[in-house]
């Protein structure tokens, strides 16, 4: 009886870590599945999809972008009312800033 229980216990322990590893590898990492959102080209709907950003804050981001002529660095996001340091730190890996091209290369 003890031998049978010992064998069952060993078999269970050997199978358990394999199934746990398999389950973890099937879940995609949230940040790795989406490309960072460019603050200078993002639409209202795209901004609203960011965690902690509602419609009013998304509208303020667009207003700030228009008044300032675009974001030069992502830290400027903290200049928008409603986005403090804590919210910014959550958004930082999800956003990026690239300059808008005013003229295509080669034009004068």
C-alpha positions in Angstrom: 0.0 0.0 0.0 2.8 2.4 0.9 4.6 1.6 -2.3 1.5 2.3 -4.4 1.0 5.7 -2.7 4.6 6.5 -3.1 4.5 5.8 -6.8 1.3 7.9 -7.3 2.9 10.8 -5.3 6.0 10.7 -7.5 4.0 10.5 -10.7 1.9 13.5 -9.6 4.9 15.6 -8.7 6.6 14.9 -12.0 3.5 15.8 -14.1 2.5 18.9 -12.1 5.5 21.2 -13.0 5.2 20.4 -16.7 1.5 21.4 -16.9 2.1 24.6 -14.9 5.0 25.6 -17.3 2.8 24.9 -20.3 0.0 27.0 -19.0 2.2 30.0 -18.3 3.9 29.9 -21.7 0.6 30.0 -23.6 -0.3 33.4 -22.1 1.1 36.3 -24.1 2.7 39.2 -22.1 0.3 42.2 -22.2 3.0 44.8 -23.1 4.7 42.6 -25.7 1.5 42.0 -27.7 0.9 45.7 -28.7 3.3 48.2 -30.2 3.7 51.4 -28.2 1.2 54.1 -29.0 2.7 57.3 -30.5 1.3 60.3 -28.6 1.7 62.6 -31.6 -0.5 60.5 -33.9 -2.9 58.7 -31.6 -6.6 59.1 -32.0 -9.1 59.8 -29.3 -10.2 56.2 -29.3 -6.7 54.8 -29.1 -5.9 57.1 -26.2 -9.1 55.9 -24.4 -7.8 52.3 -24.7 -4.9 53.1 -22.5 -5.3 52.0 -18.9 -6.7 54.7 -16.6 -7.4 57.1 -19.5 -11.1 58.0 -19.9 -12.7 60.2 -22.6 -12.1 63.5 -20.7 -8.4 62.8 -20.2 -8.0 61.6 -23.8 -9.5 64.9 -25.0 -7.1 66.8 -22.7 -4.1 64.9 -24.2 -5.3 65.9 -27.7 -5.8 69.5 -26.6 -2.3 69.6 -25.1 -0.8 68.1 -28.2 -2.5 70.7 -30.4 -1.6 73.7 -28.3 2.1 72.6 -27.8 2.6 71.5 -31.4 3.1 67.8 -30.3 4.9 66.0 -27.6 8.7 66.2 -27.6 9.1 63.6 -24.9 6.7 61.2 -23.1 7.3 62.9 -19.8 5.3 65.8 -21.1 2.3 63.6 -20.6 2.4 64.6 -16.9 1.7 68.2 -17.9 -1.8 67.1 -18.9 -4.4 67.6 -16.1 -5.4 64.2 -14.6 -2.1 62.4 -15.3 0.3 62.4 -12.4 3.5 60.5 -11.8 1.7 57.3 -10.7 -0.5 57.2 -13.8 2.5 58.2 -16.0 4.6 55.3 -14.7 1.8 52.9 -15.7 1.6 54.4 -19.2 5.3 54.9 -19.8 5.9 51.4 -21.4 2.8 51.7 -23.5 3.5 55.1 -25.2 6.2 56.7 -27.3 6.9 60.0 -29.1 8.2 60.5 -32.6 8.2 63.8 -34.3 5.7 64.4 -37.0 7.3 65.0 -40.4 6.3 68.4 -41.6 7.9 67.9 -45.1 8.9 64.7 -46.8 12.7 64.3 -47.0 14.2 66.1 -49.9 11.7 69.0 -50.1 12.8 72.6 -49.6 
